[in-house]
Amino acid sequence: MSVDEFAAGVETSYDFGFEVHTVEETADGAHVWLEFVSLQAPGYGPEGETCTYWSLDYELVWYDGWLLIDRVTGHDDSSGHVPCA
């Protein structure tokens, strides 16, 4: 995905309700379990959703003194998202 494609996908989004459940140091950086809600234009949400609950695992790695996101997956091998009720 290019930077322009990523920017287009998030320019209609509003994220809130962040809850960090765990932060664990790893040999390469850190692992973070994060939950939040996003509101977005229907064309940019998963399966056309306008409101999404996210539960994601972030793998962070050290790069030149910075922790950068290396991989994001759904928490506990889930899809990582469900539509708001």
PDB file of N, CA, C and O in Angstrom:
ATOM      1  N   MET A   1       0.858  -1.175   0.000  1.00  0.00           N
ATOM      2  CA  MET A   1       0.000   0.000   0.000  1.00  0.00           C
ATOM      3  C   MET A   1       0.901   1.233   0.000  1.00  0.00           C
ATOM      4  O   MET A   1       1.855   1.320   0.772  1.00  0.00           O
ATOM      5  N   SER A   2       0.588   2.161  -0.859  1.00  0.00           N
ATOM      6  CA  SER A   2       1.378   3.390  -0.923  1.00  0.00           C
ATOM      7  C   SER A   2       0.938   4.357   0.180  1.00  0.00           C
ATOM      8  O   SER A   2      -0.116   4.188   0.792  1.00  0.00           O
ATOM      9  N   VAL A   3       1.762   5.360   0.413  1.00  0.00           N
ATOM     10  CA  VAL A   3       1.424   6.387   1.400  1.00  0.00           C
ATOM     11  C   VAL A   3       0.149   7.107   0.993  1.00  0.00           C
ATOM     12  O   VAL A   3      -0.683   7.410   1.848  1.00  0.00           O
ATOM     13  N   ASP A   4      -0.023   7.387  -0.297  1.00  0.00           N
ATOM     14  CA  ASP A   4      -1.220   8.079  -0.773  1.00  0.00           C
ATOM     15  C   ASP A   4      -2.475   7.236  -0.557  1.00  0.00           C
ATOM     16  O   ASP A   4      -3.515   7.764  -0.166  1.00  0.00           O
ATOM     17  N   GLU A   5      -2.383   5.929  -0.809  1.00  0.00           N
ATOM     18  CA  GLU A   5      -3.524   5.041  -0.579  1.00  0.00           C
ATOM     19  C   GLU A   5      -3.872   4.982   0.905  1.00  0.00           C
ATOM     20  O   GLU A   5      -5.045   5.010   1.279  1.00  0.00           O
ATOM     21  N   PHE A   6      -2.847   4.901   1.743  1.00  0.00           N
ATOM     22  CA  PHE A   6      -3.078   4.882   3.191  1.00  0.00           C
ATOM     23  C   PHE A   6      -3.734   6.190   3.637  1.00  0.00           C
ATOM     24  O   PHE A   6      -4.703   6.167   4.397  1.00  0.00           O
ATOM     25  N   ALA A   7      -3.221   7.315   3.177  1.00  0.00           N
ATOM     26  CA  ALA A   7      -3.765   8.625   3.547  1.00  0.00           C
ATOM     27  C   ALA A   7      -5.223   8.760   3.126  1.00  0.00           C
ATOM     28  O   ALA A   7      -6.039   9.273   3.892  1.00  0.00           O
ATOM     29  N   ALA A   8      -5.563   8.308   1.925  1.00  0.00           N
ATOM     30  CA  ALA A   8      -6.950   8.377   1.451  1.00  0.00           C
ATOM     31  C   ALA A   8      -7.865   7.537   2.333  1.00  0.00           C
ATOM     32  O   ALA A   8      -9.011   7.913   2.578  1.00  0.00           O
ATOM     33  N   GLY A   9      -7.370   6.421   2.802  1.00  0.00           N
ATOM     34  CA  GLY A   9      -8.180   5.536   3.638  1.00  0.00           C
ATOM     35  C   GLY A   9      -8.440   6.069   5.030  1.00  0.00           C
ATOM     36  O   GLY A   9      -9.457   5.736   5.638  1.00  0.00           O
ATOM     37  N   VAL A  10      -7.543   6.887   5.547  1.00  0.00           N
ATOM     38  CA  VAL A  10      -7.727   7.392   6.917  1.00  0.00           C
ATOM     39  C   VAL A  10      -8.222   8.837   6.973  1.00  0.00           C
ATOM     40  O   VAL A  10      -8.555   9.324   8.054  1.00  0.00           O
ATOM     41  N   GLU A  11      -8.278   9.527   5.845  1.00  0.00           N
ATOM     42  CA  GLU A  11      -8.692  10.932   5.901  1.00  0.00           C
ATOM     43  C   GLU A  11     -10.167  11.103   6.284  1.00  0.00           C
ATOM     44  O   GLU A  11     -10.566  12.190   6.703  1.00  0.00           O
ATOM     45  N   THR A  12     -10.977  10.056   6.148  1.00  0.00           N
ATOM     46  CA  THR A  12     -12.381  10.150   6.560  1.00  0.00           C
ATOM     47  C   THR A  12     -12.611   9.507   7.929  1.00  0.00           C
ATOM     48  O   THR A  12     -13.751   9.420   8.385  1.00  0.00           O
ATOM     49  N   SER A  13     -11.540   9.057   8.587  1.00  0.00           N
ATOM     50  CA  SER A  13     -11.682   8.295   9.833  1.00  0.00           C
ATOM     51  C   SER A  13     -11.541   9.165  11.075  1.00  0.00           C
ATOM     52  O   SER A  13     -10.803  10.150  11.096  1.00  0.00           O
ATOM     53  N   TYR A  14     -12.274   8.766  12.106  1.00  0.00           N
ATOM     54  CA  TYR A  14     -12.138   9.346  13.438  1.00  0.00           C
ATOM     55  C   TYR A  14     -12.040   8.172  14.400  1.00  0.00           C
ATOM     56  O   TYR A  14     -12.967   7.367  14.493  1.00  0.00           O
ATOM     57  N   ASP A  15     -10.932   8.069  15.113  1.00  0.00           N
ATOM     58  CA  ASP A  15     -10.701   6.975  16.047  1.00  0.00           C
ATOM     59  C   ASP A  15     -10.763   7.501  17.474  1.00  0.00           C
ATOM     60  O   ASP A  15     -10.307   8.608  17.761  1.00  0.00           O
ATOM     61  N   PHE A  16     -11.339   6.683  18.374  1.00  0.00           N
ATOM     62  CA  PHE A  16     -11.468   7.110  19.770  1.00  0.00           C
ATOM     63  C   PHE A  16     -11.638   5.890  20.670  1.00  0.00           C
ATOM     64  O   PHE A  16     -11.730   4.760  20.190  1.00  0.00           O
ATOM     65  N   GLY A  17     -11.679   6.128  21.968  1.00  0.00           N
ATOM     66  CA  GLY A  17     -11.904   5.061  22.933  1.00  0.00           C
ATOM     67  C   GLY A  17     -10.740   4.096  23.045  1.00  0.00           C
ATOM     68  O   GLY A  17     -10.947   2.901  23.253  1.00  0.00           O
ATOM     69  N   PHE A  18      -9.529   4.590  22.911  1.00  0.00           N
ATOM     70  CA  PHE A  18      -8.351   3.723  22.940  1.00  0.00           C
ATOM     71  C   PHE A  18      -8.166   3.106  24.322  1.00  0.00           C
ATOM     72  O   PHE A  18      -8.227   3.791  25.343  1.00  0.00           O
ATOM     73  N   GLU A  19      -7.940   1.804  24.327  1.00  0.00           N
ATOM     74  CA  GLU A  19      -7.649   1.091  25.563  1.00  0.00           C
ATOM     75  C   GLU A  19      -6.480   0.151  25.312  1.00  0.00           C
ATOM     76  O   GLU A  19      -6.579  -0.795  24.530  1.00  0.00           O
ATOM     77  N   VAL A  20      -5.369   0.429  25.991  1.00  0.00           N
ATOM     78  CA  VAL A  20      -4.187  -0.421  25.886  1.00  0.00           C
ATOM     79  C   VAL A  20      -4.320  -1.496  26.959  1.00  0.00           C
ATOM     80  O   VAL A  20      -4.317  -1.196  28.153  1.00  0.00           O
ATOM     81  N   HIS A  21      -4.437  -2.746  26.529  1.00  0.00           N
ATOM     82  CA  HIS A  21      -4.600  -3.850  27.481  1.00  0.00           C
ATOM     83  C   HIS A  21      -3.264  -4.384  27.969  1.00  0.00           C
ATOM     84  O   HIS A  21      -3.095  -4.628  29.163  1.00  0.00           O
ATOM     85  N   THR A  22      -2.313  -4.568  27.061  1.00  0.00           N
ATOM     86  CA  THR A  22      -0.992  -5.054  27.459  1.00  0.00           C
ATOM     87  C   THR A  22       0.084  -4.406  26.612  1.00  0.00           C
ATOM     88  O   THR A  22      -0.128  -4.060  25.449  1.00  0.00           O
ATOM     89  N   VAL A  23       1.234  -4.253  27.224  1.00  0.00           N
ATOM     90  CA  VAL A  23       2.459  -3.855  26.538  1.00  0.00           C
ATOM     91  C   VAL A  23       3.544  -4.774  27.082  1.00  0.00           C
ATOM     92  O   VAL A  23       3.828  -4.774  28.280  1.00  0.00           O
ATOM     93  N   GLU A  24       4.143  -5.554  26.195  1.00  0.00           N
ATOM     94  CA  GLU A  24       5.171  -6.504  26.606  1.00  0.00           C
ATOM     95  C   GLU A  24       6.427  -6.288  25.779  1.00  0.00           C
ATOM     96  O   GLU A  24       6.366  -6.196  24.553  1.00  0.00           O
ATOM     97  N   GLU A  25       7.550  -6.209  26.445  1.00  0.00           N
ATOM     98  CA  GLU A  25       8.821  -6.106  25.741  1.00  0.00           C
ATOM     99  C   GLU A  25       9.142  -7.447  25.083  1.00  0.00           C
ATOM    100  O   GLU A  25       8.912  -8.505  25.670  1.00  0.00           O
ATOM    101  N   THR A  26       9.671  -7.394  23.868  1.00  0.00           N
ATOM    102  CA  THR A  26      10.105  -8.597  23.154  1.00  0.00           C
ATOM    103  C   THR A  26      11.585  -8.439  22.800  1.00  0.00           C
ATOM    104  O   THR A  26      12.170  -7.375  23.006  1.00  0.00           O
ATOM    105  N   ALA A  27      12.173  -9.487  22.277  1.00  0.00           N
ATOM    106  CA  ALA A  27      13.586  -9.438  21.887  1.00  0.00           C
ATOM    107  C   ALA A  27      13.836  -8.373  20.817  1.00  0.00           C
ATOM    108  O   ALA A  27      14.904  -7.761  20.788  1.00  0.00           O
ATOM    109  N   ASP A  28      12.847  -8.149  19.931  1.00  0.00           N
ATOM    110  CA  ASP A  28      13.009  -7.193  18.833  1.00  0.00           C
ATOM    111  C   ASP A  28      12.388  -5.827  19.100  1.00  0.00           C
ATOM    112  O   ASP A  28      12.660  -4.874  18.371  1.00  0.00           O
ATOM    113  N   GLY A  29      11.554  -5.718  20.140  1.00  0.00           N
ATOM    114  CA  GLY A  29      10.873  -4.453  20.413  1.00  0.00           C
ATOM    115  C   GLY A  29       9.790  -4.612  21.452  1.00  0.00           C
ATOM    116  O   GLY A  29      10.069  -4.665  22.650  1.00  0.00           O
ATOM    117  N   ALA A  30       8.527  -4.688  20.985  1.00  0.00           N
ATOM    118  CA  ALA A  30       7.406  -4.796  21.922  1.00  0.00           C
ATOM    119  C   ALA A  30       6.180  -5.364  21.226  1.00  0.00           C
ATOM    120  O   ALA A  30       6.068  -5.344  20.000  1.00  0.00           O
ATOM    121  N   HIS A  31       5.269  -5.869  22.041  1.00  0.00           N
ATOM    122  CA  HIS A  31       3.964  -6.356  21.590  1.00  0.00           C
ATOM    123  C   HIS A  31       2.917  -5.551  22.357  1.00  0.00           C
ATOM    124  O   HIS A  31       3.007  -5.419  23.578  1.00  0.00           O
ATOM    125  N   VAL A  32       1.929  -5.016  21.651  1.00  0.00           N
ATOM    126  CA  VAL A  32       0.876  -4.204  22.268  1.00  0.00           C
ATOM    127  C   VAL A  32      -0.483  -4.720  21.824  1.00  0.00           C
ATOM    128  O   VAL A  32      -0.715  -4.929  20.633  1.00  0.00           O
ATOM    129  N   TRP A  33      -1.387  -4.926  22.788  1.00  0.00           N
ATOM    130  CA  TRP A  33      -2.787  -5.254  22.490  1.00  0.00           C
ATOM    131  C   TRP A  33      -3.583  -3.987  22.711  1.00  0.00           C
ATOM    132  O   TRP A  33      -3.622  -3.458  23.822  1.00  0.00           O
ATOM    133  N   LEU A  34      -4.222  -3.494  21.654  1.00  0.00           N
ATOM    134  CA  LEU A  34      -4.943  -2.229  21.672  1.00  0.00           C
ATOM    135  C   LEU A  34      -6.359  -2.426  21.153  1.00  0.00           C
ATOM    136  O   LEU A  34      -6.573  -3.127  20.164  1.00  0.00           O
ATOM    137  N   GLU A  35      -7.327  -1.805  21.822  1.00  0.00           N
ATOM    138  CA  GLU A  35      -8.713  -1.776  21.337  1.00  0.00           C
ATOM    139  C   GLU A  35      -9.140  -0.328  21.173  1.00  0.00           C
ATOM    140  O   GLU A  35      -8.749   0.540  21.954  1.00  0.00           O
ATOM    141  N   PHE A  36      -9.951  -0.077  20.144  1.00  0.00           N
ATOM    142  CA  PHE A  36     -10.478   1.263  19.909  1.00  0.00           C
ATOM    143  C   PHE A  36     -11.666   1.169  18.955  1.00  0.00           C
ATOM    144  O   PHE A  36     -11.972   0.099  18.430  1.00  0.00           O
ATOM    145  N   VAL A  37     -12.324   2.293  18.742  1.00  0.00           N
ATOM    146  CA  VAL A  37     -13.465   2.390  17.828  1.00  0.00           C
ATOM    147  C   VAL A  37     -13.096   3.365  16.720  1.00  0.00           C
ATOM    148  O   VAL A  37     -12.450   4.381  16.974  1.00  0.00           O
ATOM    149  N   SER A  38     -13.505   3.059  15.491  1.00  0.00           N
ATOM    150  CA  SER A  38     -13.301   3.996  14.393  1.00  0.00           C
ATOM    151  C   SER A  38     -14.629   4.275  13.697  1.00  0.00           C
ATOM    152  O   SER A  38     -15.471   3.391  13.535  1.00  0.00           O
ATOM    153  N   LEU A  39     -14.786   5.515  13.297  1.00  0.00           N
ATOM    154  CA  LEU A  39     -15.897   5.944  12.442  1.00  0.00           C
ATOM    155  C   LEU A  39     -15.267   6.347  11.122  1.00  0.00           C
ATOM    156  O   LEU A  39     -14.255   7.047  11.102  1.00  0.00           O
ATOM    157  N   GLN A  40     -15.862   5.907  10.014  1.00  0.00           N
ATOM    158  CA  GLN A  40     -15.273   6.199   8.712  1.00  0.00           C
ATOM    159  C   GLN A  40     -16.341   6.183   7.623  1.00  0.00           C
ATOM    160  O   GLN A  40     -17.441   5.661   7.807  1.00  0.00           O
ATOM    161  N   ALA A  41     -15.984   6.768   6.492  1.00  0.00           N
ATOM    162  CA  ALA A  41     -16.863   6.694   5.327  1.00  0.00           C
ATOM    163  C   ALA A  41     -17.019   5.222   4.950  1.00  0.00           C
ATOM    164  O   ALA A  41     -16.057   4.461   5.054  1.00  0.00           O
ATOM    165  N   PRO A  42     -18.212   4.802   4.512  1.00  0.00           N
ATOM    166  CA  PRO A  42     -18.463   3.389   4.265  1.00  0.00           C
ATOM    167  C   PRO A  42     -17.499   2.718   3.296  1.00  0.00           C
ATOM    168  O   PRO A  42     -17.223   1.528   3.441  1.00  0.00           O
ATOM    169  N   GLY A  43     -16.999   3.422   2.347  1.00  0.00           N
ATOM    170  CA  GLY A  43     -16.072   2.822   1.400  1.00  0.00           C
ATOM    171  C   GLY A  43     -14.721   2.472   1.990  1.00  0.00           C
ATOM    172  O   GLY A  43     -13.933   1.767   1.359  1.00  0.00           O
ATOM    173  N   TYR A  44     -14.442   2.957   3.199  1.00  0.00           N
ATOM    174  CA  TYR A  44     -13.128   2.738   3.799  1.00  0.00           C
ATOM    175  C   TYR A  44     -13.159   1.805   4.999  1.00  0.00           C
ATOM    176  O   TYR A  44     -12.099   1.395   5.472  1.00  0.00           O
ATOM    177  N   GLY A  45     -14.321   1.459   5.502  1.00  0.00           N
ATOM    178  CA  GLY A  45     -14.406   0.523   6.613  1.00  0.00           C
ATOM    179  C   GLY A  45     -14.424  -0.909   6.126  1.00  0.00           C
ATOM    180  O   GLY A  45     -14.775  -1.173   4.976  1.00  0.00           O
ATOM    181  N   PRO A  46     -14.045  -1.843   6.999  1.00  0.00           N
ATOM    182  CA  PRO A  46     -14.126  -3.248   6.599  1.00  0.00           C
ATOM    183  C   PRO A  46     -15.558  -3.602   6.220  1.00  0.00           C
ATOM    184  O   PRO A  46     -16.493  -3.274   6.950  1.00  0.00           O
ATOM    185  N   GLU A  47     -15.730  -4.257   5.104  1.00  0.00           N
ATOM    186  CA  GLU A  47     -17.047  -4.688   4.640  1.00  0.00           C
ATOM    187  C   GLU A  47     -18.053  -3.542   4.586  1.00  0.00           C
ATOM    188  O   GLU A  47     -19.249  -3.745   4.800  1.00  0.00           O
ATOM    189  N   GLY A  48     -17.556  -2.327   4.296  1.00  0.00           N
ATOM    190  CA  GLY A  48     -18.419  -1.162   4.153  1.00  0.00           C
ATOM    191  C   GLY A  48     -18.923  -0.565   5.458  1.00  0.00           C
ATOM    192  O   GLY A  48     -19.831   0.267   5.444  1.00  0.00           O
ATOM    193  N   GLU A  49     -18.350  -0.975   6.586  1.00  0.00           N
ATOM    194  CA  GLU A  49     -18.806  -0.474   7.888  1.00  0.00           C
ATOM    195  C   GLU A  49     -18.520   1.016   8.046  1.00  0.00           C
ATOM    196  O   GLU A  49     -17.514   1.525   7.553  1.00  0.00           O
ATOM    197  N   THR A  50     -19.418   1.702   8.740  1.00  0.00           N
ATOM    198  CA  THR A  50     -19.187   3.102   9.080  1.00  0.00           C
ATOM    199  C   THR A  50     -18.728   3.252  10.525  1.00  0.00           C
ATOM    200  O   THR A  50     -18.217   4.304  10.908  1.00  0.00           O
ATOM    201  N   CYS A  51     -18.906   2.210  11.327  1.00  0.00           N
ATOM    202  CA  CYS A  51     -18.447   2.197  12.722  1.00  0.00           C
ATOM    203  C   CYS A  51     -17.881   0.807  12.998  1.00  0.00           C
ATOM    204  O   CYS A  51     -18.539  -0.202  12.743  1.00  0.00           O
ATOM    205  N   THR A  52     -16.654   0.763  13.524  1.00  0.00           N
ATOM    206  CA  THR A  52     -15.966  -0.507  13.724  1.00  0.00           C
ATOM    207  C   THR A  52     -15.301  -0.541  15.091  1.00  0.00           C
ATOM    208  O   THR A  52     -14.643   0.418  15.492  1.00  0.00           O
ATOM    209  N   TYR A  53     -15.476  -1.659  15.812  1.00  0.00           N
ATOM    210  CA  TYR A  53     -14.709  -1.939  17.033  1.00  0.00           C
ATOM    211  C   TYR A  53     -13.482  -2.739  16.622  1.00  0.00           C
ATOM    212  O   TYR A  53     -13.597  -3.754  15.935  1.00  0.00           O
ATOM    213  N   TRP A  54     -12.304  -2.280  17.044  1.00  0.00           N
ATOM    214  CA  TRP A  54     -11.048  -2.939  16.697  1.00  0.00           C
ATOM    215  C   TRP A  54     -10.403  -3.536  17.944  1.00  0.00           C
ATOM    216  O   TRP A  54     -10.423  -2.926  19.013  1.00  0.00           O
ATOM    217  N   SER A  55      -9.835  -4.723  17.806  1.00  0.00           N
ATOM    218  CA  SER A  55      -9.031  -5.363  18.835  1.00  0.00           C
ATOM    219  C   SER A  55      -7.810  -5.945  18.119  1.00  0.00           C
ATOM    220  O   SER A  55      -7.891  -6.980  17.458  1.00  0.00           O
ATOM    221  N   LEU A  56      -6.675  -5.251  18.268  1.00  0.00           N
ATOM    222  CA  LEU A  56      -5.514  -5.547  17.439  1.00  0.00           C
ATOM    223  C   LEU A  56      -4.256  -5.803  18.269  1.00  0.00           C
ATOM    224  O   LEU A  56      -4.074  -5.236  19.346  1.00  0.00           O
ATOM    225  N   ASP A  57      -3.408  -6.662  17.744  1.00  0.00           N
ATOM    226  CA  ASP A  57      -2.088  -6.914  18.309  1.00  0.00           C
ATOM    227  C   ASP A  57      -1.057  -6.251  17.401  1.00  0.00           C
ATOM    228  O   ASP A  57      -0.985  -6.540  16.206  1.00  0.00           O
ATOM    229  N   TYR A  58      -0.264  -5.363  17.983  1.00  0.00           N
ATOM    230  CA  TYR A  58       0.784  -4.657  17.250  1.00  0.00           C
ATOM    231  C   TYR A  58       2.138  -5.241  17.624  1.00  0.00           C
ATOM    232  O   TYR A  58       2.454  -5.377  18.806  1.00  0.00           O
ATOM    233  N   GLU A  59       2.933  -5.584  16.625  1.00  0.00           N
ATOM    234  CA  GLU A  59       4.315  -5.991  16.831  1.00  0.00           C
ATOM    235  C   GLU A  59       5.182  -4.796  16.458  1.00  0.00           C
ATOM    236  O   GLU A  59       5.167  -4.341  15.315  1.00  0.00           O
ATOM    237  N   LEU A  60       5.927  -4.296  17.419  1.00  0.00           N
ATOM    238  CA  LEU A  60       6.791  -3.146  17.209  1.00  0.00           C
ATOM    239  C   LEU A  60       8.240  -3.609  17.196  1.00  0.00           C
ATOM    240  O   LEU A  60       8.615  -4.508  17.949  1.00  0.00           O
ATOM    241  N   VAL A  61       9.058  -2.992  16.338  1.00  0.00           N
ATOM    242  CA  VAL A  61      10.479  -3.325  16.260  1.00  0.00           C
ATOM    243  C   VAL A  61      11.301  -2.042  16.346  1.00  0.00           C
ATOM    244  O   VAL A  61      10.870  -0.969  15.924  1.00  0.00           O
ATOM    245  N   TRP A  62      12.501  -2.192  16.908  1.00  0.00           N
ATOM    246  CA  TRP A  62      13.414  -1.057  16.984  1.00  0.00           C
ATOM    247  C   TRP A  62      14.032  -0.821  15.611  1.00  0.00           C
ATOM    248  O   TRP A  62      14.489  -1.753  14.949  1.00  0.00           O
ATOM    249  N   TYR A  63      14.036   0.442  15.196  1.00  0.00           N
ATOM    250  CA  TYR A  63      14.679   0.833  13.957  1.00  0.00           C
ATOM    251  C   TYR A  63      15.285   2.216  14.144  1.00  0.00           C
ATOM    252  O   TYR A  63      14.563   3.202  14.295  1.00  0.00           O
ATOM    253  N   ASP A  64      16.597   2.284  14.134  1.00  0.00           N
ATOM    254  CA  ASP A  64      17.318   3.560  14.233  1.00  0.00           C
ATOM    255  C   ASP A  64      16.858   4.370  15.457  1.00  0.00           C
ATOM    256  O   ASP A  64      16.699   5.588  15.380  1.00  0.00           O
ATOM    257  N   GLY A  65      16.651   3.684  16.573  1.00  0.00           N
ATOM    258  CA  GLY A  65      16.270   4.357  17.812  1.00  0.00           C
ATOM    259  C   GLY A  65      14.777   4.586  17.992  1.00  0.00           C
ATOM    260  O   GLY A  65      14.360   5.165  18.996  1.00  0.00           O
ATOM    261  N   TRP A  66      13.970   4.145  17.043  1.00  0.00           N
ATOM    262  CA  TRP A  66      12.515   4.326  17.106  1.00  0.00           C
ATOM    263  C   TRP A  66      11.830   2.973  17.161  1.00  0.00           C
ATOM    264  O   TRP A  66      12.298   2.012  16.550  1.00  0.00           O
ATOM    265  N   LEU A  67      10.729   2.892  17.884  1.00  0.00           N
ATOM    266  CA  LEU A  67       9.871   1.710  17.809  1.00  0.00           C
ATOM    267  C   LEU A  67       8.878   1.930  16.678  1.00  0.00           C
ATOM    268  O   LEU A  67       8.089   2.874  16.720  1.00  0.00           O
ATOM    269  N   LEU A  68       8.910   1.069  15.671  1.00  0.00           N
ATOM    270  CA  LEU A  68       8.026   1.186  14.515  1.00  0.00           C
ATOM    271  C   LEU A  68       7.102  -0.024  14.446  1.00  0.00           C
ATOM    272  O   LEU A  68       7.468  -1.121  14.867  1.00  0.00           O
ATOM    273  N   ILE A  69       5.902   0.186  13.910  1.00  0.00           N
ATOM    274  CA  ILE A  69       4.956  -0.918  13.721  1.00  0.00           C
ATOM    275  C   ILE A  69       5.475  -1.800  12.594  1.00  0.00           C
ATOM    276  O   ILE A  69       5.691  -1.336  11.474  1.00  0.00           O
ATOM    277  N   ASP A  70       5.673  -3.080  12.905  1.00  0.00           N
ATOM    278  CA  ASP A  70       6.146  -4.036  11.917  1.00  0.00           C
ATOM    279  C   ASP A  70       5.015  -4.910  11.400  1.00  0.00           C
ATOM    280  O   ASP A  70       5.020  -5.326  10.241  1.00  0.00           O
ATOM    281  N   ARG A  71       4.044  -5.188  12.266  1.00  0.00           N
ATOM    282  CA  ARG A  71       2.948  -6.094  11.892  1.00  0.00           C
ATOM    283  C   ARG A  71       1.746  -5.814  12.786  1.00  0.00           C
ATOM    284  O   ARG A  71       1.894  -5.513  13.971  1.00  0.00           O
ATOM    285  N   VAL A  72       0.551  -5.917  12.198  1.00  0.00           N
ATOM    286  CA  VAL A  72      -0.696  -5.769  12.960  1.00  0.00           C
ATOM    287  C   VAL A  72      -1.599  -6.940  12.599  1.00  0.00           C
ATOM    288  O   VAL A  72      -1.829  -7.225  11.424  1.00  0.00           O
ATOM    289  N   THR A  73      -2.109  -7.614  13.628  1.00  0.00           N
ATOM    290  CA  THR A  73      -3.031  -8.733  13.414  1.00  0.00           C
ATOM    291  C   THR A  73      -4.197  -8.595  14.380  1.00  0.00           C
ATOM    292  O   THR A  73      -4.114  -7.866  15.368  1.00  0.00           O
ATOM    293  N   GLY A  74      -5.273  -9.295  14.088  1.00  0.00           N
ATOM    294  CA  GLY A  74      -6.410  -9.333  14.998  1.00  0.00           C
ATOM    295  C   GLY A  74      -6.017 -10.017  16.294  1.00  0.00           C
ATOM    296  O   GLY A  74      -5.291 -11.011  16.281  1.00  0.00           O
ATOM    297  N   HIS A  75      -6.491  -9.491  17.409  1.00  0.00           N
ATOM    298  CA  HIS A  75      -6.148 -10.064  18.712  1.00  0.00           C
ATOM    299  C   HIS A  75      -6.626 -11.505  18.803  1.00  0.00           C
ATOM    300  O   HIS A  75      -7.732 -11.834  18.372  1.00  0.00           O
ATOM    301  N   ASP A  76      -5.784 -12.358  19.367  1.00  0.00           N
ATOM    302  CA  ASP A  76      -6.083 -13.786  19.537  1.00  0.00           C
ATOM    303  C   ASP A  76      -6.488 -14.456  18.223  1.00  0.00           C
ATOM    304  O   ASP A  76      -7.404 -15.277  18.189  1.00  0.00           O
ATOM    305  N   ASP A  77      -5.793 -14.093  17.146  1.00  0.00           N
ATOM    306  CA  ASP A  77      -6.041 -14.679  15.822  1.00  0.00           C
ATOM    307  C   ASP A  77      -7.445 -14.441  15.288  1.00  0.00           C
ATOM    308  O   ASP A  77      -7.943 -15.220  14.475  1.00  0.00           O
ATOM    309  N   SER A  78      -8.088 -13.361  15.742  1.00  0.00           N
ATOM    310  CA  SER A  78      -9.414 -12.987  15.230  1.00  0.00           C
ATOM    311  C   SER A  78      -9.234 -12.121  13.985  1.00  0.00           C
ATOM    312  O   SER A  78      -8.109 -11.841  13.570  1.00  0.00           O
ATOM    313  N   SER A  79     -10.350 -11.703  13.396  1.00  0.00           N
ATOM    314  CA  SER A  79     -10.279 -10.769  12.263  1.00  0.00           C
ATOM    315  C   SER A  79      -9.803  -9.404  12.739  1.00  0.00           C
ATOM    316  O   SER A  79      -9.300  -8.605  11.950  1.00  0.00           O
ATOM    317  N   GLY A  80      -9.964  -9.139  14.039  1.00  0.00           N
ATOM    318  CA  GLY A  80      -9.519  -7.869  14.593  1.00  0.00           C
ATOM    319  C   GLY A  80     -10.574  -6.777  14.589  1.00  0.00           C
ATOM    320  O   GLY A  80     -10.352  -5.696  15.136  1.00  0.00           O
ATOM    321  N   HIS A  81     -11.724  -7.051  13.975  1.00  0.00           N
ATOM    322  CA  HIS A  81     -12.756  -6.011  13.918  1.00  0.00           C
ATOM    323  C   HIS A  81     -14.153  -6.622  13.895  1.00  0.00           C
ATOM    324  O   HIS A  81     -14.368  -7.727  13.397  1.00  0.00           O
ATOM    325  N   VAL A  82     -15.087  -5.866  14.450  1.00  0.00           N
ATOM    326  CA  VAL A  82     -16.519  -6.198  14.367  1.00  0.00           C
ATOM    327  C   VAL A  82     -17.263  -4.891  14.194  1.00  0.00           C
ATOM    328  O   VAL A  82     -16.816  -3.856  14.688  1.00  0.00           O
ATOM    329  N   PRO A  83     -18.395  -4.920  13.498  1.00  0.00           N
ATOM    330  CA  PRO A  83     -19.170  -3.690  13.326  1.00  0.00           C
ATOM    331  C   PRO A  83     -19.771  -3.255  14.657  1.00  0.00           C
ATOM    332  O   PRO A  83     -20.068  -4.085  15.517  1.00  0.00           O
ATOM    333  N   CYS A  84     -19.942  -1.968  14.814  1.00  0.00           N
ATOM    334  CA  CYS A  84     -20.627  -1.438  15.995  1.00  0.00           C
ATOM    335  C   CYS A  84     -22.082  -1.881  15.961  1.00  0.00           C
ATOM    336  O   CYS A  84     -22.685  -1.983  14.893  1.00  0.00           O
ATOM    337  N   ALA A  85     -22.632  -2.141  17.118  1.00  0.00           N
ATOM    338  CA  ALA A  85     -24.038  -2.587  17.197  1.00  0.00           C
ATOM    339  C   ALA A  85     -24.988  -1.429  17.103  1.00  0.00           C
ATOM    340  O   ALA A  85     -26.203  -1.621  17.152  1.00  0.00           O
TER     341      ALA A  85
END
